[in-house]
Amino acid sequence: MVSKPRLALGMLVLAALAGGLLALLISLDVDAFWAKTLPLGLLAGGTAIAQSLGLFDKAPKG
């Protein structure tokens, strides 16, 4: 089961990191391909790693 507050907080942190990465890439004048691909890769990779580590799992009640 997925904990909604943990998921929301985790995705907010990942979105902030992706936004910072995008700002950095734009300031470095990289190509549009990298400015699109790297932040999306950070979101997808970060989410996959967090899910595999069990950070979004809800603790069982009882």
C-alpha positions in Angstrom: 0.0 0.0 0.0 1.3 3.5 -0.9 1.2 6.3 1.7 -0.3 9.3 0.0 1.5 12.0 2.2 4.9 10.3 1.7 4.3 10.0 -2.0 3.2 13.7 -2.3 6.2 14.8 -0.3 8.6 12.6 -2.2 7.3 13.8 -5.5 7.5 17.5 -4.3 11.1 17.0 -3.4 11.9 15.3 -6.8 10.0 18.1 -8.7 12.1 20.7 -6.8 15.3 18.9 -7.7 14.2 18.6 -11.4 13.3 22.3 -11.5 16.7 23.2 -10.1 18.4 20.9 -12.6 16.4 22.5 -15.4 17.4 26.0 -14.2 21.1 24.9 -14.1 20.9 23.4 -17.6 19.3 26.5 -19.0 22.0 28.7 -17.4 24.6 26.5 -19.0 23.0 26.9 -22.4 22.7 23.2 -23.1 20.8 21.8 -26.1 17.0 21.4 -25.8 17.3 17.6 -25.8 19.3 17.6 -22.6 17.1 20.2 -21.0 14.1 18.0 -21.6 15.6 14.6 -21.0 17.7 15.0 -17.8 14.9 16.5 -15.5 12.5 13.8 -16.7 15.1 11.1 -16.1 15.7 12.5 -12.6 12.0 12.3 -11.8 11.6 8.8 -13.2 14.9 7.4 -11.8 14.3 9.0 -8.4 10.8 7.7 -8.2 12.0 4.2 -9.1 14.8 4.2 -6.6 12.5 5.6 -3.8 9.9 2.9 -4.6 12.5 0.1 -4.6 13.9 1.3 -1.2 10.3 1.2 0.2 10.1 4.9 1.0 6.5 5.1 -0.2 5.3 2.0 1.7 2.7 2.6 4.4 3.5 1.0 7.7 0.9 -1.7 8.6 -1.5 -0.7 11.4 -2.3 -3.1 14.1 
